[in-house]
């Protein structure tokens, strides 16, 4: 499942995950305390950490495409059609 993770720095790091259409919210606003935690999540879900770092360096916010596994989708509450 390809999805878009939007993130921004606001009293920690807030993120939201959207469907591939960039409109449908799959995961509403959630947050993590540290940038390293956010980057680790992005890496584990197959996103480009380098793109995320560039966005953070430039604007303290950004978006990356991710490809979460079925287990990661379940953990985040994302409906998934994957069987693996």
ABEGO torsion letter per residue (X at the ends): XBBBBBBBBBGEBBBBBBBAAGABBABBBBBBABAAAAAAAAAAAGBBAAAAAAAAAAAGBEBBBBBBBAAAAAAAGBBBABAX
